[in-house]
Amino acid sequence: MTDMTDILSRPANTVEPPKRLPIGIYLFTVTKVITTDQNGQILKSQNGNQMINFECETSVPVEVDPSLLEGFTFPARLRLRFVITENSLYRFTAFLTEHLGLPSDLPVKDLIPMAAGRPFRGQVVHQPSNKPGDNNLYPNISETFPA
């Protein structure tokens, strides 16, 4: 375990941002499915639509420039978010059935909790923050594929 005294004793001007997961394709595993907030309420987007978050972990680059991985520490954790609307349901269902390999003859709501532990390949890109004043780029899973 890391000693917080050592971490917090470092001069502020020596602290560097953590390395971002390099762009490319990785093998991910869904580690957790989050459908409710800390108060037990259904997750909602800013527009009020239901949201489902998949916490995902990777330690296996599939198509990534090896020189970009130097000094990067695995495992890496990213969140894959789906906002559920009539227009997004097809993509969400394809992720569950085609990319995670879950049975397509069950209701979509029954497939959601079955996603934990399932592998898939994901395309990682860097996206700018949408928060005013935050000029950082953040890794994001932009596309998914079967493992």
Secondary structure as GFF3:
##gff-version 3
##sequence-region A 1 147
A	DSSP	alpha_helix	4	8	.	.	.	ID=ss1
A	DSSP	three_ten_helix	12	14	.	.	.	ID=ss2
A	DSSP	beta_strand	24	34	.	.	.	ID=ss3
A	DSSP	beta_strand	51	63	.	.	.	ID=ss4
A	DSSP	three_ten_helix	66	69	.	.	.	ID=ss5
A	DSSP	beta_strand	76	83	.	.	.	ID=ss6
A	DSSP	alpha_helix	89	94	.	.	.	ID=ss7
A	DSSP	pi_helix	95	99	.	.	.	ID=ss8
A	DSSP	alpha_helix	108	111	.	.	.	ID=ss9
A	DSSP	three_ten_helix	112	115	.	.	.	ID=ss10
A	DSSP	beta_strand	119	128	.	.	.	ID=ss11
A	DSSP	beta_strand	137	145	.	.	.	ID=ss12
###
